[in-house]
């Protein structure tokens, strides 16, 4: 292997380790958010409270 190939392999390995670490951190944040009863809103990177769901109403007057 040439020196350039070793440098490229090293940089690629560092990037891979960085991405795996970042993914693990995000998964832990999402899990903590879900455990608190919220939901993870990815684009904002925020843990938001569970929204109130509307009560379904049925139409009792059928034609």
N, CA, C and O of each residue as an XYZ file, in Angstrom:
252
protein
N       0.830     -1.182      0.000
C       0.000      0.000      0.000
C       0.877      1.248      0.000
O       1.938      1.298      0.622
N       0.407      2.211     -0.694
C       1.154      3.468     -0.712
C       0.753      4.305      0.493
O      -0.215      4.007      1.192
N       1.506      5.333      0.707
C       1.227      6.236      1.828
C      -0.128      6.905      1.658
O      -0.860      7.068      2.634
N      -0.474      7.295      0.435
C      -1.768      7.930      0.175
C      -2.922      6.985      0.495
O      -3.924      7.406      1.073
N      -2.790      5.722      0.127
C      -3.838      4.752      0.422
C      -4.013      4.561      1.925
O      -5.136      4.420      2.408
N      -2.913      4.556      2.656
C      -2.995      4.428      4.115
C      -3.686      5.645      4.742
O      -4.489      5.505      5.665
N      -3.369      6.820      4.238
C      -4.009      8.035      4.754
C      -5.506      8.004      4.468
O      -6.317      8.314      5.341
N      -5.867      7.635      3.257
C      -7.287      7.559      2.892
C      -8.001      6.503      3.735
O      -9.121      6.735      4.190
N      -7.373      5.353      3.949
C      -7.966      4.301      4.775
C      -8.140      4.778      6.217
O      -9.157      4.485      6.846
N      -7.162      5.505      6.742
C      -7.251      6.034      8.103
C      -8.375      7.042      8.257
O      -9.135      6.996      9.225
N      -8.476      7.955      7.295
C      -9.541      8.963      7.339
C     -10.910      8.293      7.225
O     -11.849      8.669      7.927
N     -11.020      7.305      6.343
C     -12.282      6.579      6.184
C     -12.656      5.852      7.470
O     -13.821      5.856      7.869
N     -11.686      5.235      8.113
C     -11.940      4.525      9.370
C     -12.385      5.503     10.459
O     -13.301      5.200     11.223
N     -11.746      6.670     10.536
C     -12.142      7.674     11.523
C     -13.559      8.181     11.267
O     -14.333      8.372     12.205
N     -13.893      8.395     10.010
C     -15.254      8.825      9.677
C     -16.275      7.761     10.061
O     -17.337      8.084     10.594
N     -15.968      6.517      9.798
C     -16.868      5.421     10.136
C     -17.085      5.330     11.649
O     -18.216      5.177     12.112
N     -16.007      5.424     12.406
C     -16.122      5.394     13.865
C     -16.940      6.593     14.358
O     -17.762      6.453     15.264
N     -16.721      7.750     13.773
C     -17.484      8.937     14.157
C     -18.968      8.784     13.866
O     -19.801      9.164     14.689
N     -19.307      8.239     12.718
C     -20.718      8.054     12.367
C     -21.396      7.012     13.257
O     -22.548      7.191     13.653
N     -20.699      5.942     13.568
C     -21.271      4.917     14.458
C     -21.479      5.490     15.852
O     -22.496      5.214     16.487
N     -20.537      6.276     16.331
C     -20.672      6.925     17.645
C     -21.846      7.889     17.648
O     -22.631      7.903     18.596
N     -21.976      8.689     16.606
C     -23.090      9.646     16.496
C     -24.423      8.908     16.462
O     -25.380      9.331     17.110
N     -24.497      7.810     15.713
C     -25.731      7.039     15.634
C     -26.101      6.470     17.007
O     -27.269      6.507     17.396
N     -25.139      5.958     17.722
C     -25.394      5.395     19.048
C     -25.910      6.479     20.002
O     -26.841      6.245     20.772
N     -25.300      7.655     19.944
C     -25.736      8.763     20.800
C     -27.179      9.153     20.489
O     -27.978      9.356     21.404
N     -27.516      9.259     19.203
C     -28.880      9.607     18.806
C     -29.882      8.558     19.260
O     -30.967      8.898     19.730
N     -29.524      7.277     19.124
C     -30.423      6.214     19.559
C     -30.670      6.298     21.060
O     -31.786      6.052     21.517
N     -29.646      6.640     21.828
C     -29.817      6.790     23.273
C     -30.720      7.976     23.596
O     -31.534      7.893     24.515
N     -30.591      9.075     22.859
C     -31.434     10.251     23.092
C     -32.898      9.946     22.771
O     -33.796     10.352     23.510
N     -33.136      9.236     21.674
C     -34.501      8.874     21.289
C     -35.096      7.924     22.315
O     -36.262      8.067     22.684
N     -34.315      6.956     22.781
C     -34.810      6.009     23.778
C     -35.161      6.731     25.070
O     -36.202      6.452     25.666
N     -34.317      7.649     25.510
C     -34.594      8.405     26.734
C     -35.866      9.236     26.569
O     -36.662      9.347     27.501
N     -36.052      9.810     25.401
C     -37.251     10.603     25.129
C     -38.501      9.721     25.179
O     -39.502     10.088     25.794
N     -38.436      8.574     24.537
C     -39.575      7.656     24.542
C     -39.868      7.144     25.943
O     -41.032      6.977     26.308
N     -38.831      6.891     26.732
C     -39.027      6.422     28.103
C     -39.695      7.477     28.975
O     -40.379      7.134     29.940
N     -39.508      8.764     28.648
C     -40.148      9.844     29.399
C     -41.586     10.091     28.937
O     -42.297     10.909     29.521
N     -42.009      9.387     27.894
C     -43.381      9.544     27.422
C     -43.529     10.544     26.295
O     -44.652     10.878     25.917
N     -42.450     11.019     25.760
C     -42.510     11.971     24.654
C     -42.262     11.284     23.334
O     -42.217     10.056     23.254
N     -42.102     12.080     22.305
C     -41.716     11.526     21.012
C     -40.627     12.384     20.419
O     -40.567     13.592     20.647
N     -39.771     11.744     19.661
C     -38.600     12.409     19.082
C     -38.989     13.066     17.778
O     -39.501     12.411     16.870
N     -38.748     14.360     17.685
C     -38.997     15.092     16.449
C     -37.646     15.328     15.804
O     -36.924     16.257     16.165
N     -37.315     14.478     14.849
C     -35.990     14.455     14.245
C     -35.480     15.750     13.653
O     -34.358     16.151     13.962
N     -36.268     16.437     12.800
C     -35.725     17.647     12.174
C     -35.302     18.720     13.185
O     -34.361     19.473     12.937
N     -35.999     18.786     14.320
C     -35.651     19.774     15.346
C     -34.707     19.194     16.395
O     -34.208     19.923     17.252
N     -34.462     17.891     16.331
C     -33.667     17.198     17.349
C     -34.199     17.515     18.737
O     -33.449     17.890     19.638
N     -35.508     17.355     18.888
C     -36.138     17.723     20.143
C     -37.063     16.615     20.619
O     -37.630     15.865     19.824
N     -37.199     16.532     21.929
C     -38.139     15.615     22.558
C     -39.386     16.415     22.891
O     -39.348     17.320     23.725
N     -40.474     16.087     22.247
C     -41.714     16.824     22.432
C     -42.718     15.983     23.206
O     -42.693     14.756     23.117
N     -43.608     16.632     23.971
C     -44.623     15.859     24.680
C     -45.587     15.214     23.687
O     -45.793     15.714     22.581
N     -46.165     14.105     24.102
C     -47.108     13.395     23.255
C     -48.309     14.314     22.993
O     -48.899     14.842     23.936
N     -48.672     14.506     21.729
C     -49.803     15.391     21.437
C     -51.123     14.771     21.876
O     -51.280     13.550     21.898
N     -52.054     15.627     22.219
C     -53.380     15.147     22.590
C     -54.071     14.635     21.336
O     -54.108     15.315     20.310
N     -54.608     13.449     21.430
C     -55.282     12.876     20.279
C     -56.755     13.219     20.348
O     -57.355     13.177     21.422
N     -57.344     13.559     19.213
C     -58.764     13.882     19.229
C     -59.604     12.640     19.529
O     -59.253     11.520     19.157
N     -60.698     12.871     20.198
C     -61.626     11.787     20.485
C     -62.459     11.550     19.239
O     -63.027     12.483     18.672
N     -62.525     10.324     18.828
C     -63.310     10.004     17.641
C     -64.799     10.082     17.975
O     -65.250      9.564     18.996
N     -65.529     10.723     17.116
C     -66.977     10.813     17.293
C     -67.641     10.052     16.163
O     -67.281     10.201     14.995
N     -68.615      9.237     16.529
C     -69.332      8.486     15.517
C     -70.646      9.177     15.226
O     -71.292      9.737     16.111
N     -71.012      9.121     13.994
C     -72.291      9.697     13.582
C     -73.374      8.681     13.930
O     -73.433      7.602     13.341
N     -74.233      9.033     14.892
C     -75.267      8.114     15.330
C     -76.508      8.178     14.434
O     -77.389      7.324     14.531
N     -76.577      9.179     13.574
C     -77.734      9.332     12.691
C     -77.373      8.776     11.326
O     -76.787      9.463     10.489
N     -77.726      7.546     11.127
C     -77.429      6.932      9.832
C     -78.633      7.078      8.919
O     -79.777      7.003      9.369
N     -78.379      7.281      7.666
C     -79.506      7.429      6.741
C     -79.877      6.131      6.084
O     -80.808      6.091      5.279
